[in-house]
Structures are given as C-alpha cells and as structure tokens.
C-alpha cells in the first residue's frame, strides 16, 4: 500500500481552478465589473474632451464652449472617482471571499486525507501554508484584477483610437510591445518558480517555529533558546535570499516594461511635434494622442505587472492546488453503514508495512479473534505491533495482506466514519482542545446533555477535580489541555470515550499517568460499565493485565502467547520474563 503521488498541476489547470473560484463569487464581481465599465468610459472620454477644450475652446476662442467642456470634465472626474471606489470595493470583497472559500476548501480537503498523508508531512508546514499561500492570490484577484480588466480594454480601445488619430504615430508606439512580451515571457517564468521556492522556505520556517513553540517547555528545560533562534534565523535567511531573487526578477520586468513603453511614447511625441510644425496635425489632436498613448502604455505595463503577480500567485498556490487534486488512499466516506455491530474483532493472516517504512514488516501473519464484550490486553516489547493492530482496527491503514473484520464485516467494505462511530479510543497522550471541559468530554457525540457529560466524568473519576475548578465544566483547559496534569487529561479522555457508549473501547495505555490508587478506581469503574463494550487495552502495568479476560502477547509482529494472566505466568517463559522486566517495573 503506497501513497498516491501528487502530480503537480499545470498552469492552465491552476487557472481553471481559480476561474471556478471567481465564478463562484460572481455576484460580488459582477457589480464591480459594471463599475469597471464606467471607469473605462470616463477614461476614454477624458482625452477627447481635452482635445475639444484645446482646439475648440482655447484656440477657437469660444469662452462659453470652454466653460461647458470644463464643467463636463468635472462631471467625468466625479463619475470616475465614484466608479473607481465602488470597483475597488467589490473586487476587494470578491478577493477576500475567494480567499475564504479557498482556505475552507483546503481545510476540508486536509480533513479528508488519510493518516499516511500526515505521517509524511509536518503539521506546522501544513498550517503555515494554509494561511500564507493564499494572500498572493487574494492580491491578484482584488484591485489588481480590476485594473487589469480596465487596462486590457484600454489597450484594445486605445489602440483603435490611436490608429484613428494617427496611424503613423500608432505604429511607432507599438514598438514597445515586443520587448514587453519577451520580458514577461522570460522573467515571468522565473518569478513563478522563485515564488514557489519562497513559499516552501516560509513553510519550512513556519513548521520549525510551530515545533519549537509547541515544545517550549523542553526548549526551556534544556536552555536551547539561542540554538533554536539561530536555527530559525538560518531558515529565514534562506527565505529572504529567495525572496530577493524573486523581487529582483519582478523589478527587472517592471523596468523593461517602463523603459519600452515610455521610449515609444517619447518617440511618438517627437514625431508628432514635427507633424504639428508641418501643419499635418492639430495641437489638440497630438495631446489627445499622447493621452491615449499613455493609457495604452499603462495598459501594457499593467498587463506585464499583472502577469508577473499572477505567476507569483500561481507559484505560491501550487501546493494548494496540487493538494486539492489528491485523492486519499482511505476515504472518510463511502461503504456500508451498519446500524449495529456486535463488537467482535478478527484479524486473518494480517501482514502490514507502514508506508513510511516499507522495508520493515510491522505485522507478520497475525491471526486473532476477540469475542463481543471480551476484555483483552495486548502486551509486548516496544515495536512488537500492539499499536499497529489498533491502527488497522480503526482503519487508519489497510493491511498489506489479509483482512480485518469488525462485527464479522471486512472493514474495507464499511464506511470508515460509520466504523469509527462504533469505537472510542483513549491514547496515552490524549489530544484535548483549547475549549471547555464540557466541550472536550462531548467531543465526538452529536447529542449530549449536561447530565450525560457528568455521568461520563463520574465513571472516569474526573468529576472530583472538575468540581474543584472555579468554572467547573465550563472551565477552559488551555492549549492542548496544558492547564491540566497528565492524569487529569487522561481521565477527561476516558470520559469522552465513555460518553459515546461504543461497541468497542480502545485503551492505549490510557491510565499510565495515574497513580496506583486512582488507576485501581478507574479500572473498577470501567469494569462496571453497564453496556459491556469489547475492550482492547495496551498495558504496561501488571495491575491492568492481571484482571482482563485474556492477554495477547506479541513479539516482533507475531502473536507468541495467548491466555489468562494466571495461566501464562506459569506456562510461558517469555511472558514471565516480560512481567519481570516491564510490567512489574512499571
């Protein structure tokens, strides 16, 4: 079982993705486009009014006509100001909505990915990319997009008006086009590549920062603040160097576009001056031509800048769009959804290799059947395959060979979400969220009331410390439950599992942080559960395995012994050594 390779999307495919996002927000972009039309109309009318003011009003000596045209100029400017403000508002809002939609889609896609996807990636890098990769796209789809539309129309209409005014000068002005196109083609590709490299560098730096801040207690305990600061500085220096190259390429592109455009305009002015002296063109016509030429030149410069920014955005969001095209190996939906499962668990000749370690066989032909309601302990040395069995039960992975059955059904035929809905898991290091105690206990249940939460907390012996907190069940526990002790976090996780009333309860060293007395109380409470779930326990304590229905002993991916504790302690040398070296030592 290998992870499907994420094939990088081509530029056209990415543009199609972006176009679909923009189309989804068309109700916001459409009013903005209308105002773009108003701003185009006023900008195109502006040079013509200037021409009339000079030729008819000033040179013609018609004062009344001059006043009327000047008043029209004021009206045109006011309309353009309103249209520009409204245009920027709608396009800016549209860009923000596209950004939110894209982030939401990416987050939903991440939630659908299989566990092996996260095995190969750093969570800090993922979260950094989720928030850092989108702003370049938002920038391009905001005012830049509005300006590009505006100047694209200017380039077409303006060129037509230039030919109408003076074909000779127009041909001179268009000499700027080839250098701009060449610069955009060459430097634009470089900007795209460097933008992707910059985002990768920032993602790696973000991942490192997340890792250090999450483990700040370890950093502080070992006095590694200076070392971590130096490491982060090196990563940021690399990102800065890549950013410098990207900015350099963009600056060169802008410089080439500016020089080419302005030189062509100056050449047209020089030739136009000679035409005026020769009496072949009026002053107003030349000024009108210059204004149109400047509009066209700005259009081409804006097009080159927008192209560069678009390529930068495409490079920055390459990872995002590649992710959106990735299909998970194990989807979270699809398959049968049985209303009830009897809680039995069967492993039939199961072999398994982790995708990140294909050279190591974690399970080597495991055969095991667990009856409904049975309490089974899995024991063995570290790396013997205990947690791997639980991962396959939860269908975090599929076996390389053989099959896993729950309730007599092959888990590959069941909806993963439905399968996990019949299970509840408590890990040695439980994950809690920065929410209230009640929210954490109720996590994973669709319908829960205060009384049910309190009952689950009482079964897990968590109510005794909850009542001592100032806000009780409404107390916030901080980031990942940092305000609670390890034993308190484990008891909340047990309460969360019990509230679900699962058919199968998985306890992965769930009481390792409890003292012996409290562990005994919790174990008694778990055995007193009225609905008797099938219970699988990974245990490193003799007090835990001594009271289960059956002990499964694993070694190097195989089951080597099976039976009650009392029988195994007398008949199995391997188990007896395991008890003496690990279980009793704990």
Secondary structure as the mmCIF struct_conf table of DSSP 4:
data_model
#
loop_
_struct_conf.conf_type_id
_struct_conf.id
_struct_conf.beg_label_comp_id
_struct_conf.beg_label_asym_id
_struct_conf.beg_label_seq_id
_struct_conf.end_label_comp_id
_struct_conf.end_label_asym_id
_struct_conf.end_label_seq_id
HELX_LH_PP_P HELX_LH_PP_P1 UNK A 3 UNK A 5
HELX_LH_PP_P HELX_LH_PP_P2 UNK A 7 UNK A 10
HELX_RH_AL_P HELX_RH_AL_P1 UNK A 11 UNK A 24
TURN_TY1_P TURN_TY1_P1 UNK A 25 UNK A 25
HELX_RH_AL_P HELX_RH_AL_P2 UNK A 26 UNK A 52
HELX_RH_PI_P HELX_RH_PI_P1 UNK A 53 UNK A 58
TURN_TY1_P TURN_TY1_P2 UNK A 59 UNK A 61
HELX_RH_AL_P HELX_RH_AL_P3 UNK A 63 UNK A 112
BEND BEND1 UNK A 113 UNK A 113
HELX_RH_AL_P HELX_RH_AL_P4 UNK A 115 UNK A 119
TURN_TY1_P TURN_TY1_P3 UNK A 120 UNK A 120
BEND BEND2 UNK A 121 UNK A 121
HELX_RH_AL_P HELX_RH_AL_P5 UNK A 123 UNK A 132
BEND BEND3 UNK A 133 UNK A 134
HELX_RH_AL_P HELX_RH_AL_P6 UNK A 135 UNK A 140
TURN_TY1_P TURN_TY1_P4 UNK A 141 UNK A 142
HELX_RH_AL_P HELX_RH_AL_P7 UNK A 143 UNK A 165
HELX_RH_AL_P HELX_RH_AL_P8 UNK A 167 UNK A 173
TURN_TY1_P TURN_TY1_P5 UNK A 174 UNK A 175
HELX_RH_AL_P HELX_RH_AL_P9 UNK A 176 UNK A 214
TURN_TY1_P TURN_TY1_P6 UNK A 215 UNK A 215
HELX_RH_AL_P HELX_RH_AL_P10 UNK A 216 UNK A 221
TURN_TY1_P TURN_TY1_P7 UNK A 222 UNK A 223
HELX_RH_AL_P HELX_RH_AL_P11 UNK A 225 UNK A 277
TURN_TY1_P TURN_TY1_P8 UNK A 278 UNK A 279
BEND BEND4 UNK A 280 UNK A 281
HELX_RH_AL_P HELX_RH_AL_P12 UNK A 283 UNK A 316
TURN_TY1_P TURN_TY1_P9 UNK A 317 UNK A 317
HELX_RH_AL_P HELX_RH_AL_P13 UNK A 318 UNK A 324
TURN_TY1_P TURN_TY1_P10 UNK A 325 UNK A 325
HELX_LH_PP_P HELX_LH_PP_P3 UNK A 326 UNK A 328
BEND BEND5 UNK A 329 UNK A 330
BEND BEND6 UNK A 332 UNK A 333
BEND BEND7 UNK A 335 UNK A 335
STRN STRN1 UNK A 336 UNK A 336
BEND BEND8 UNK A 339 UNK A 339
STRN STRN2 UNK A 345 UNK A 352
HELX_RH_3T_P HELX_RH_3T_P1 UNK A 355 UNK A 357
TURN_TY1_P TURN_TY1_P11 UNK A 358 UNK A 359
BEND BEND9 UNK A 360 UNK A 360
BEND BEND10 UNK A 362 UNK A 362
STRN STRN3 UNK A 363 UNK A 370
TURN_TY1_P TURN_TY1_P12 UNK A 372 UNK A 373
STRN STRN4 UNK A 375 UNK A 380
BEND BEND11 UNK A 381 UNK A 381
TURN_TY1_P TURN_TY1_P13 UNK A 382 UNK A 383
BEND BEND12 UNK A 384 UNK A 385
HELX_RH_AL_P HELX_RH_AL_P14 UNK A 386 UNK A 393
TURN_TY1_P TURN_TY1_P14 UNK A 394 UNK A 395
BEND BEND13 UNK A 396 UNK A 397
BEND BEND14 UNK A 400 UNK A 400
STRN STRN5 UNK A 401 UNK A 406
TURN_TY1_P TURN_TY1_P15 UNK A 407 UNK A 408
STRN STRN6 UNK A 409 UNK A 410
HELX_RH_3T_P HELX_RH_3T_P2 UNK A 411 UNK A 413
STRN STRN7 UNK A 414 UNK A 414
HELX_RH_AL_P HELX_RH_AL_P15 UNK A 416 UNK A 421
TURN_TY1_P TURN_TY1_P16 UNK A 422 UNK A 422
STRN STRN8 UNK A 423 UNK A 426
TURN_TY1_P TURN_TY1_P17 UNK A 428 UNK A 429
BEND BEND15 UNK A 434 UNK A 435
STRN STRN9 UNK A 436 UNK A 436
HELX_RH_AL_P HELX_RH_AL_P16 UNK A 437 UNK A 441
TURN_TY1_P TURN_TY1_P18 UNK A 442 UNK A 444
BEND BEND16 UNK A 446 UNK A 447
HELX_RH_AL_P HELX_RH_AL_P17 UNK A 450 UNK A 459
TURN_TY1_P TURN_TY1_P19 UNK A 460 UNK A 461
HELX_RH_AL_P HELX_RH_AL_P18 UNK A 463 UNK A 466
TURN_TY1_P TURN_TY1_P20 UNK A 467 UNK A 468
BEND BEND17 UNK A 469 UNK A 469
TURN_TY1_P TURN_TY1_P21 UNK A 470 UNK A 471
HELX_RH_3T_P HELX_RH_3T_P3 UNK A 472 UNK A 474
STRN STRN10 UNK A 476 UNK A 476
HELX_RH_3T_P HELX_RH_3T_P4 UNK A 479 UNK A 481
TURN_TY1_P TURN_TY1_P22 UNK A 482 UNK A 483
BEND BEND18 UNK A 484 UNK A 484
HELX_RH_AL_P HELX_RH_AL_P19 UNK A 486 UNK A 499
TURN_TY1_P TURN_TY1_P23 UNK A 500 UNK A 501
BEND BEND19 UNK A 503 UNK A 503
STRN STRN11 UNK A 504 UNK A 508
BEND BEND20 UNK A 509 UNK A 509
TURN_TY1_P TURN_TY1_P24 UNK A 510 UNK A 513
BEND BEND21 UNK A 514 UNK A 514
HELX_RH_AL_P HELX_RH_AL_P20 UNK A 516 UNK A 527
TURN_TY1_P TURN_TY1_P25 UNK A 528 UNK A 528
TURN_TY1_P TURN_TY1_P26 UNK A 530 UNK A 531
STRN STRN12 UNK A 534 UNK A 538
HELX_RH_AL_P HELX_RH_AL_P21 UNK A 542 UNK A 545
TURN_TY1_P TURN_TY1_P27 UNK A 546 UNK A 547
BEND BEND22 UNK A 548 UNK A 549
STRN STRN13 UNK A 550 UNK A 555
TURN_TY1_P TURN_TY1_P28 UNK A 556 UNK A 557
STRN STRN14 UNK A 558 UNK A 563
HELX_RH_AL_P HELX_RH_AL_P22 UNK A 565 UNK A 571
HELX_RH_AL_P HELX_RH_AL_P23 UNK A 573 UNK A 578
HELX_RH_PI_P HELX_RH_PI_P2 UNK A 579 UNK A 583
TURN_TY1_P TURN_TY1_P29 UNK A 584 UNK A 585
#
